[in-house]
Every structure is written in structure tokens, then in C-alpha cells.
Amino acid sequence: MNISEADARIALNALSNIGPANFHHLLARFGSAAAALAADAGALEGTPGIGPKAAAQIAACDGAKTAARERAAAEKQGVAIATLLDDSYPANLKMAHTPPPVLYIAGEIRREDALAVAVIGTRSPSPYGRIAVENFTAMLAKRGLAIISGMARGIDTMAHRAALEAGGRTIAVLGSGLDRCYPPENGELFKQIARSGAVISQFPFGAEPDKRNFPIRNRIISGLSLGVLVIEAGEKSGTMSTAYGALDEGREVFAVPGRIDSPKSIGCNRLLQKGAKLVISPDDVVNEFPPEVRAALAAPSAGEVRAPLSPDAARIVALLGDGERHVDYLVEGIGLPSGVVLGILLEMELRGTVRQLPGKLFALLKK
């Protein structure tokens, strides 16, 4: 079979039974993707991870035809294809343990996107989580960090939108082919991200958002990033698999602490027990990066104009006065659910209006 190595990699990647780990096993055994495609089923079965079904699929593959089909679809969709052989392949991801052999890219990945942080979390955030993701993401994006997420409902979608609204760069990683936007209601968001950042996938055109794809997608999210910020997560969730994958890759993992009685905060609190960095402000994230990374980022906008306090936040300011008040006092005084009040307090903390003291006490931050 006369086929270029790049096309052989595209063809192998398009086969349903070949994931990143099996692809790298094939490279190690045969030396190239082209040689693996030329091998017979018997030889292929001697490769770790390659059983009879996968071996038969590879042996029956018309590599040149498969690659031509993918390239034609990419051209029609305005999508670029990058293999590990290409300079356009993201540098951070190349250093992952098992980088995806092929990436489909709608939009553009730039060199400066190596300065990136992933922002991930639950699909059903609380008011506390919504405020946290909007504040953290907007400020990190304004500092010059690209925001990586999975375009899922909830925290992921909010992170992408906050980055766009802040004028920053954002990259969405899908668990389906780029012609299968998931979730479907994010079709317009897909277009917005592709115009000013990138939407990427390892999966070929036509690949549906199958549940087995998302662990692979999650590894790409962590692999693209210098660190992963988790804002609300259940104990057993895709968010946690991404965080643990980041730990395996030696990436920083940051977690926003939450209430111990909230199911949405169990994941974050567990990560903190396992050594994740507790963060209560965007500066806490930035300060964990090496000096050369911090030097490449924009300085905080000290003179940035802030929106006025909301009526509820202004009432909290009045309740605090010049003293220290317990959160229960504020909940009773303002007459709102505790989760709502905690969300308002977090926003005020990020704005530099209040500070939290031990014992769930709060006080105004003296200017």
C-alpha cells in the first residue's frame, strides 16, 4: 500500500477500535502507522491491546480511501487536520502520556494558547458555582490564559461564554466528530468559539457523542492545559476523571472549596484532601505557575471599572458594618437561602469587598 505516514495516521485514527493507547502500541511494534496498515491480521494480533476484532478492522482498512474521505470532509467543513507529525499540533498535548494521533480543528490554535488553564465542573451548578466560574474565568482570560473546557452543559458552557465575553481565547474539546455538535443547543456557541479560538476533536467525522469517547476527550482537556480548575463536581463524574488525569500528567489541579454538605462540592473537597491547590481567587491560580509563565501573562487590571454592587450585596455591606458577622447572621438578616447568600459573598470576595475569616465569619475588606 502506497500511503503517506500522515494519511496512514488519519486512517488508523478513524477506525472505531483504535484509541490513543492502541495507536501508540501499533507505532511501537511496527515503527509507523503505514507499516501497521500494511500488516496482516495475524501480525497485528501480537500487538498489546489489539484483539481479533481490531486486527481484522485494521487489515481490512483501505487507508488511502479512508484518509481521502476524512480530508474531503474537513475541507468541506473548513476544518484543519493536524497529526503528531505537524508543527501545528499543540505543544502541551504532545507532552501528554498518550497524545491523540490526530486532531480535527475548527478555528485556530495559536502558539500562545500553550498558556492555558482548563475550567471544568458540574452540569448543574449552584448559584455559588455560577458566580465562581464567571468570576474566575473572566479574570483568568483577561490575564491572557486560554480557557480550555469541554462545551458540556453547566460549568463548561459558562466558562467558554465568560472567556468570550472577557475578550479572551477559549478552546472547546468535543467527545464527538466536529460535524456532531454536542450538546446540540450549543451550535451557536460552537461557531463563536471557532471564530475567536478553536473547537477540536480527536474523533473522525460522523462520530457520535458516545460515552466511551468522553474519558479520551477529558484527557485532551487536561493535556492542553498547564493546570485544571475544578468548580463544583460530584464525587463520581467526568469532571473528576479529568482532574485525576491532570494529576497523572503532572499538571496543576486547583479546586474551589465548597460546603461539606453539598453533593456538588464533594468532588472539589475530595481533590483538596488529595493535594489539589485550594483557590479562592484567580490570583491563587496564577501564583502557582512557574515564574516564566507568570511573566508572560498580563498584569491585573487595577483600574478596571467594576459594576456597582447588587442590591443584595449592598444589604450585606450594611449588615456587616465595621464588625465581623457569622454567615448565619447574614442569611437571617438578608432573608435569602444560605446557598444564595454564600454565592453573593463569594462574588464580593472576588471583587475585594469582603474577606472570609475562620469560623465562617465575614468582614468588610478595608481599603
Secondary structure, DSSP 4 states (H G I P E B T S, - for coil): ----HHHHHHHHHTSTT--HHHHHHHHHHHSSHHHHHHS-HHHHTTSTT--HHHHHHHHH--HHHHHHHHHHHHHHHT-EEEETTSTTS-HHHHTSSS--SEEEEEE---GGGGSEEEEEE-SS--HHHHHHHHHHHHHHHHTTPEEEE---TTHHHHHHHHHHHTT--EEEE-SS-TTS-SSGGGHHHHHHHHHHSEEEESSPTT----TTHHHHHHHHHHHT-SEEEEES--SSSHHHHHHHHHHHTT-EEEE----TT-GGGHHHHHHHHTTPEE-SSHHHHHTTS-HHHHHHSPPP-TT---PPPPHHHHHHHHHHTTSEEEHHHHHHHHTS-HHHHHHHHHHHHHHTSEEEETTTEEEEPP-
